[in-house]
């Protein structure tokens, strides 16, 4: 069956360190993979999209990698700040479909 | 520019009643999506409109849910009759028409509690 897995345990790191979040998937052929940020009581906010033929994408302090062989995406936040504390969601879309399938999210807590 | 707006933000209804949720997408966005998150679960896709047409409604849970997008602008999602398991947050999202992989903008959600 199709599955997207994100570490359900919260990730606690010190301010200034790099946070690395993992998204693994099975039985999908994603055309692209997206990362979202969600704060409590708010809707998801788009951060980055990476296509199946791209290995890496960067935006300011954010970096996403996509390994279709390992079926894994890594999401990095460098020089993390307490304001980066939130839940981060991985979402992907099968080829030919617009519908997104979301992981359960990983909660990141950056300690000052 | 206004984002995706949803109404109501919170609703508490009794089992068996009807609730209608409304979504106003970003102006000019042809694609409109409904998603929901029930307690303890992931956000799940419900359906996708392109303008006024239902492009993909594979995620609609059952026939108690009816989505419409008359005129290709705002959309409504009606739950009739509501059941306890329908409680959760319903997200609307929209995107432009530049092919797959377009950025999707989410609203803040309509929180539904069925008692």
Interface residues (C-beta under 8 A of the other chain):
Chain A: X4 X31 X32 X34 X36 X41 X42 X43 X44 X45 X46 X49 X51 X89 X91 X93 X96 X97 X98 X99 X100 X101 X102 X103 X104 X105
Chain B: X4 X31 X33 X35 X41 X42 X43 X44 X45 X48 X55 X56 X58 X59 X91 X93 X95 X100 X101 X103 X104 X105 X106 X107 X108 X109
